[in-house]
Amino acid sequence: MISKQTIDKIFSTIRVEEIVGEYVQLKRAGSNFKGLSPFHEEKSPSFVVSPSKQIWKDFSTGKGGTAISFLMEIENFTYPEALRHAAKKYGIEIEEDQREFSEEAKNAQSERDTLYKIHEIANDYFQNFLWEEEEGKSIGLSYFKERELRDDIIKKFQLGYSPEKKNGFTEFALEKGYSKEILEKSGLSIFPENAPNGIDRFRERVMFPIHSFSGRVLGFGARILRNNIKTAKYLNSPETEIYHKSNVLYGLNQSKQAISRKNVCLLVEGYMDVISLHMSGIENVVASSGTSLTTEQIKLIKRLTENVTILFDGDNAGIKASFRSIDMLLTEGMNIRVMLFPDGDDPDSFARKHPQDYVEKFIENEAMDFIDFKAEILLKEVGNDPIKKAEAIRDIVKSVGFVQNALKREVYLKEVSNKFGLSEQSLFNELDVQKQITQNQHQKTQARVEAQPTKLEVVEKPKDETNHIIFNVTKLENDLINHMLNYGDVVLHRKTPDNKDYDITVIEEIINHFEEDNYEFQIELNKRIVSEIKDGINKDELRQGNFFFGLMDEELSSAAVKFMNIYNELHDWETRNIHSPNYGDRIPEQVAGDILIHKFRYVKFLIGETQKQLTEFSDSDEVKYFESLKKIQMLTLVSIELAKMLDYSAITGIYTGR
């Protein structure tokens, strides 16, 4: 188990804006940063990062937390995995707390964790074989050298070699204690009936590890080097629990910072295209690895930029098939340019022939928007045939229809109009026709769905008044927790009933409110937060939001973070001389008002609970019946007095309207 000292060091060192910035394109917004949510499709940025508080909040989904909880959300890390990833990024040495590191804890690895681990083991094995073993050096390393790759680039992409021996890696992994079951599930080994000791999936191939966004090895691509073998030239890992090829892009881990910095992503097809461009100094590049581009892959790119330049081979016979990728990118709101390399060249060969400046300028000057690109490809074949020309234009207009932004769509249609000498109105009419066809197809599909047998639905009963009061009580309870975590150390200047002055902190006033009414917090996580706060008071500490961030209890830490305030400022009103009040400007009045409202709601809740008892005792216990009746009368008087105070509070500005 990671020691508390290490966790404290991690939290004091890491920067949430740096961690999040590797996944989300952030832009400065006052004292905070803003970007598009990585968890939810949106057009206006509602994802906010606070460097001062070292937390983030996603207003579109309600999620929020620290840099560590972000890694857990985005990468599906466990808490320890996220801590170890952050420690590695910032060069922090992990110290294990042996007192809490039981034998049971050592063995409590999930299958998913083991799959990640076996891929790390395999990656190290293939790299070591490439550099250390004679077979690896003479075959694998020689191949990479023939492709003119430098040592630093080979190591950057962790390239390796799998030996000719049919079960070299399998034997190695079994000796390390990994089971046949996990090797088979990883896709690294196969165990047919005629080979009980297993066979390596990748044999006598150079290895290209495929990394996740954060750098974990998910699978491998492998290339055979001998031409006289009847087998696939390229072989990829099969789909596993951790590897889904439609969800990854080759090179994204190595390229993400450059993509975000340059605000454009170059999209290529193969592993070597990515690697050669990196070697030439062009690092903002990823590959779809021979698969059709997917929505999930586009969303990975969109975390970093909305600008994509697609680089095609000059003699690529599948260029027309790429039109689908263009339409998908447009649907996801991406800005697209396309470039064809000269005949006989691909990104790999072109990058090796020319220096970095030349390649960058060539891409910048030769890349065209998708309209010009489609026109150039489609009109090559039409000749003077007006019907074919009309079909080509319809195809281009169809792509324009995938553009989500209305203003962009109109600009593109004007461009088509100018290019082909057609009226804008005729193009808008064509677009409307295509939309109608799409809608009709959707309606037919919907009709087929609705024609299916109707399922019975359970209709939830309306909540009764008591449940409504309970909801209000717990909601107000959350407001009080919010005050404690954000403004707990603020000193309030109060007066006693006999008009004597005294000072008290926000935390102490709220705690006193609950203790004097002999009332506990209702929400379990709130109870645990308050327990930590009370423990701090006993130790002369005022424990606020930041205290909770480094706790070993990630559930409690995440709950506390969600109460921390970050404001989603959609406009900078002060630049327009409009100065709106900030939350917390009148914290003494807000705390007093919320405590009053909470007391009022809680008394209403007690009245409701006592009325239930009254019904129970009416026929069975006369003494308890009258005791309950007196309690209701007393509570009703209290509620009347509180209501009067709330009316006064509303006039004086204490009542917050919650």
N, C-alpha and C positions, 0 to 999 in steps of 0.2 A: 504494500500500500504506500502511496506517495506521502511523504511526511508533511506535516502542517507547515513546517518552515519552508519547504520547497513550494508549496501552494501559495504561501504569502509572498514569496519572491516572484513567482510567476505573475500574480495579480499586480504586484507593484511595478513590474517591468513591462508587461505587454501593453499595447495601445490598441484600443477598440477600433479606432479609425484605420489603423494599418491592417488589422485582421479582416475587418469587413471590406476594406478597400480592395482586397484581392478578389472579391466576389461581386462587388457592387460598384458601379461607377458613381462616385460621390462628388458632389459639388458644394462649395462653401455656401452656407445660408446663415449669415450673421455669425453667431458664435458656434453654430452647429454645422453639420454636413447633411445633405439630402440626396436621395437617389430613388430609383424605382425599386419596388419591393421584389426581392428574389423569391418570395413565397407565394405571390399572387399577381395575376395579370392586371396591369394598370397602365394608364397613359399619363397621369399626373403623379409626380413623385410624392409619396407619403411615408417613405422610410427615412427615419431621422437618426443620426448618430451624434451623441454629445461627448466631445473630447474632455470637457471639464468634469463630467460625472462618470465618464468611462462606461457608458451604457448606450444601447440602441433601442428604438421602438419602431414597430411596423404598424402604422395606424390603419392600414387596409385589412390586416388580419388580427390585430390586437396582441400580437406577439411582442416580446421585448426581453432584454436581458443584458448580460455581460458579453465580452469577447468569447469567453468559454462557452456560454450557452448558445451563442451564434454558431460556433463550430459544431456543436451538438445538433442544432437544427439543420444546418445546411449540408453537413457531411454524414449525418446519422452516427456521429461518434458517441461512445459512452463518455461519462464524465472523466474517467482516468485517461481515455484515449485523447480527448480534447486537451487535457492538461499536458500530456506528453507531446502532442503536436505543437502546442504553443511553446513549450520548453525547448524543443528542438529548433524552432524558428528563431528564438531569441538566445540560443546558446546557453541555456540554463541546465545545469547538471541535476538530474533527478536523484534525490535521496529517498531511500525506502525506510519506512518505519517498521522495523522488524518486530516490535512488540505486538503490532496489530496484523502482522503478515502471517497468518495461520496457514497450515498445510491445506486446509479446505479452500482458503482464498486463492492459493497458488493454482489449484486444480479447477477453479470455477470459471473456466473460459467457455464462452459460447461458441457454437459452431461457426458463426459469422466471424468472430475474432480469430479463430483458428484458420479460416480460409484466407484472411488477410495475412496472417503470419506465414502460412505455407508459401504464399506468393512472394513474400519478402525473402524467404529462404531460397526459393527457386531463382529469384532475380540475382541474389548474391552468388549462387552456384554458377549460373550462366556467365556472369561477369568474370568471376575468378577463373573459369575455364578458358575464357577468351584471352586473358592476360597471362595466366600462369602455366597452362598446359600446352605441350608442344602441338597437339592437334588443333587446339583453339587458335594458337598464334599462326600456324602455317596455313590454316584454312579460313577461319573466321576473321581474324585480324587482317590477314592479307587481303580479303575481299573489301573490307572497309577502307584499307589503304589505297586499293585500286580505285575506289570511289572518291579518293582524295580527301577523306575525312581526317581531321586533326585529332590527336589524342584527347584534347580537352572537350571536343564535341562528342566523341565516343563516350566519354565518361559523363558528360552532361546529360545525355539521353539514356545512360546506363545500358548501352548495347552489349550483347553477350553472344555466346555460342553454346549450342547443345550438342554433345558429342555423338559420334556414330554408334556407340554402344547402345543396344536396344533398351536397356533399363538403367542407364547410368544415373539419372536423377532419381528415379523411383527407388533404387537401392539405397542411395544416399539419404533420402527422406525417411525410409523405413528404419534405417539405422539410427536416425535421430529421434525415433519414437513416434513418428506420425503414422496414423492408421491407414490401411488400404481404403477404408470408407471415405476419409477426408481427402485422400489423394485422388480418388475417383470423382468425388463431388467437385473438386477444384478444376477438373478437366486436364490436369497436368499428367495424369497417368491413366492407363487403361488396363483392366484385368480380365482378359478373355479366358475362356475355359482351357484353352491349350497353352496359356502362359500364366500360371497361378502367381508367379513372382512379379508380374506386371510388365508393362511396356510403356516407355515414354511416348507421349503424344508428339512431342517435338524431337526429332532425331536428325543430327547432321544438318542443322539449320542455324543461320544467324538469327538472333533474337532481338525483338523490339518490344520492350515492356510498355504496356498501356497504363497510364496513370490516371487517377482521379483528379479532380480540381485541386485537391489539397496535396497531392503527391503520393498517395498510396497506390501500390501496384494492384491492379484489378485483373489483369490478364496479359496475354502476349500475342504479338503477331510474329510469324516466323517465315523466313524465306529459304527455300532449298537452293543449294549452289550448284549441284550436279545436274546436267541436262539429260543424262542418259537414264534417268529414273522415271518410271511412269507413276507420278504422283503430283499432287497439286503444287504449283510453284509457291504459292502463299498459303499459309495455314494459320487460322486464328483460334484463340481459346473459345470453347463453347460457352453458351449462356450459363451463368451460375448465379448463386444468390447475390454475389457482389459485382458481377460483370454483366451488364446489358449493353450491347454494342450501340444500340440506338440512343443511349444516354451519355455517351462519352465522345470526346474529340481528341484525336492524337495530337500531342504537343501543347495542349491547353495549359497544363501545369507549368511548363517551361516558358510559355508565351503570355500568360495572363497580365503580367505587369506592363509589358510593352504594348499590348493591345489597349489597356486602359490609358496608358500614357499618351499614345499616338491617336487614340480615339478612332481607330479603324482596325478591322480584322481582315487579313488576307486568308482566303479559303482555298485550299488546294486538295489534291486527291490522295497522295501517297505519303508514306513515312519519309522517304528520302527527299521528297519535295520540301517538307518541313525542316528536316535536318540540314540540307544544303543551304536553304535560305538563312537559317540561324548561323551557319558557318560564315556566310558572307556578311553577317551583321544585321540582317533583317529578321527581327524576332517576333513581330506581331502576326504570327501565322499559325494556322491549325489545319488539320486534315480530317475529312470525313471517313478516311480509311477504306475507301472503296465501297462504302454502303451509301444508299440513297439518304440524302439529308433528311433529318427528322425534326419535328417541332421541338422535341426535348433538346436537341443539339443547338437549335437556333436560340432557345431561351438561355442556354449556357453562355453563348456569345453576347446576348443582349444584356446580361448582367454587367458587361464591361464596356460595350459600345453598341450603338445602333447603326454603325456604318460598316458595310461588308464589301470587299472587292474580291470577286471570284476570278481565280487564275486558271485558265484552261490550256491544255496542250494544243499546239497548233494543228495537229492532225487527229484530234480526238473525234472518233466516230460517234461518240455518245453525247455530243454537244446538244442535240435536239432534246435528248432525254433530260438535260439539265434545266430545261424550261420549267419543269415541275418545281425544282428547287427555287428558281427565281420567284415563282408565284407563292411558294410557302414563305419565303423571306419577306415578300411584300405584305402578306397576310399578317405577319408578326410585327409589322410596323418598321421594318428595317429599310435603310437607304442603301441601294445596290448599285455597284458599278461592276463591269465585266471586262476582262482582258484576255485576248488570244495571243499566245506566244507565236513567233514565226514558225513556219512548217519545219518539223524535225526537232523542235525544241520543246522541253517541258520545264517547269520551275527548277527542277534539279539541275538539268544540263545548262540552262541559261544562267543560273546563279554561279555555276562553276566556271563559266566562260568569261564572265564580266565582273568588274569590281562593284562594290556595294553602291556607290553613288550612281553608277550607270543603271543598275537594276532598279533602284528606287525611282529615278527620273523616268525610266522607260515605263514602269507601272503607272506612275502618276500621269504621264502624257498620253499613254495609249489606252488606258482604261476608259470605257465609255458607259453611259447610262444604259439601263436594260432595254430602252426603246431602240436606241441606235444598234445595240447588239442584236436584238431579235430581228430588226429590219435587215441588217447586213446578212444574217444567216438565211432568213426566209426568202428574201427577194433574189438571192443568188439563183434560185431554182425556177422562178416564175416566168422569166423571160418577158415576152410581150403579152402573155395571157392575162386578160383583165379579171377573169374569174379567180385564177390563182392569186393574183395580186390582192383582190378583195378579201380572200380567205386569210392571206398573210396579215393584212391590216386588222381583220377581225380578231386574229390570234393575239396581236399586240394590244388591242383594246381590251381583250379579255384579261390580260395581265394587269392593265391599268385598273380594272375593276377590283383587283385584290388589294389595292392601296386603301388603307383604312381612313387616312386623313383626307377630308373633303377638299381642302385647299390644295394639297399636293396632287390629288386626283385631277383637279381642274387644270393645274399647271401642266401635268403630263399630257392631258388631252389636247391642250393648246400646242404642245410640242409635236404631237402626232399630226395635228391639223396643218401646221407649218411645213412639216417634213413631206407630207404627201399631197398638199394642196387641196385638202378637203375642208368643208365647212365644219366649224365646231359643233353646230347643232346636229349635223348628221352623226357625228361621233357620239354625242350625248344620247341621241336616239338609239344608236347601236348598243351603247352601254345599258340603257334602260331595258332594251329587249333581252339582253343577256341576263340582267338581274331578274326579269320576269320568268325566264326559263328556269333559272336556279330556284326561285321561289316556288314555282309549280312543282319542280322535282321534290323540294322539301315538303310541300303540302301533301304530295302523294305518299311520301315516306311516312309522314305524320299520320295520315289517314290509315295506313296499314298498321301502324303501332296502336292507334286508337281502336282499331277493329278487333284487337286481341281481347280475350275475356277480361272483364273488369275484376280487379281484386278488391276484396272488402278492406276498408280502412278503419282503424280504430280512432275515433274522435275523442280527443282529450277533454275531460270535463272542465268547465271554467273553474279557476281557482277561487276558493272562498275568501272571505274578508280576512280571516286569520292568516292564511297563507300570504295574502297581500301585505299584511302588517309585518310578517316575518321577513319578507323580501326587503321591505323598507328598512327594517332594523339592521339586517346584515349589510345592506348597501351603505347605510350610515356608519356602520362599524368599519367598513373599508375606508370611508372618508377619514375617520379618526386615525387609522393606521397610516394613511397617506400623510397626514399632518405630522405624526411622530417621526416617520422616516425622512421626510423632506425638511421639516422645520423643528425637529425635536429639541434643538439646543437654543431656540429663540426664547428669550426671557420675557415673560408677561408681567406687567405691573398691575396688580389687582388690589382690591380693598376687601377687608373683612366685613361682616354684617354690622360691626360697630365702627366702621369707617376708618380702620387702620390700614396703612399701606403695607403690602408684602410683595415679594418677587417669587415667581415660580416658572420653571421651564414648561414648554408645551408638553413634553413627555410626561412630566410629573403631574400636570393638571389632568391630563386624560387618564392616566393610571389611577389618580385619586378619585376621579368620577366613577370608575368601575368599582373601586373598593368601597366607597361610601355607600353605594347602592347594592353592595353584595351581589354583583352581577359579573358573569364571565363572558368573554368573547364567545360567539357561537360558531365561528368558522375555525376549523381545526388548524389550518396553517396560520391564521391570525393568532391563535392561542400560542403557537410555537414561537412566533415572532415576539409576542409580548413577553413570553417566558425569558427569551434571550435579553430583552430590554430590561426586565426586572432584575435579572441576574447582574446586568451591568450597573444598575442603580445601587445594588448591594455592594458592588466593588468600586463605587464612586466613579463609574463610567457612564457617559451618555452615548448609548449605541444607536446610531442612525443608519441610513442606507448603506454607506460604504462599508460599514462593519460586516454586513451580511454577504458581501460579494465573494469573499474568500473562504467561506465556510465549507467544510467537507460535505455538508448536507446540500446537494445541488437543488433539490426540490424547494427547500427553504430559501436558498439564495435566489433562485429564479422568481419565487413568489414575492420576495422583497423588492427585487428589481422592477417588477411590474408596477409597483406603487410609486416609483421614482418619476418625477415630472420632467418630461421633455415636451416642449411646445411645438406643435406643427404649424409654424408661421407661414401661411400661404402668401402673405404679402408683407413687404417691408413698409408698414404704414408710416413710420417715423420720417422716411424720406419725403412723405407728402404732408408733413407737419400734423399728422394725426397721432396723438399719443394716447394709446389705450392702456387701462390699468392691467398690471400683471397679477397672475395668481400668486398669492402670498404677500402682496403689498399691504394687506390689512389682516395679517394672520391672527392678531389678538381677537379681533371681532369674529373672524371666521371660526376659530376654535371654540369660542364661547357659544356662538350660534349653533354649531354642529353638536356640541354637547347638549344644549337645550333640546334640539330637535330629537336627538337620540333618546334622551330621557322621556320625552313626550311619546315617541313611538314605542318605547319599551313599556311604558305604563299602559298604553293601549293593548299591547301584546299580553300583558299580565291580566288585564280586564277580560280579554277574550278567553284566556286559559281558565280563569276563575269561573266564568260563566258556564263553561263546559262542566266543571265540578258541581256547580249549583244544580244542574239538571240531574247529575248522577245521585246527589244526596237528597233530592226532594222527596223521595219515597222511602229512603233507607236509613238516613241518619239526620235527625232533626238538628242536633247540636252543630254538626259540621255544615249543615245547610245555612244556619244563621251566621256562623263564622264566615262562611264564604260571602254571604250577603253583605256583612259589615265590611269585609275586605274590598268588595266591589265599590261600596259607597265611599270608602276612604280613598281608593285609587281614582275614583271619578273626581273627587275634590282636588287631588293632586294634579290630575290632567287638566282641570279647569284653570288652576293656578299657572301651570306651565304654558297653557294656551295664551293666557293674559301676557305672560313674559315674552312669548314668541311674537305677539302683536306689537309689543313695545320694541322688541328686537328688530322687527321689520322696519319700524319707523326710524330707529337709530342706525340702521345699516348692519346690525349684527346678523340678522337672519339671511342666510345665503341662498334660500330658495330651493334647497335640495329636497 
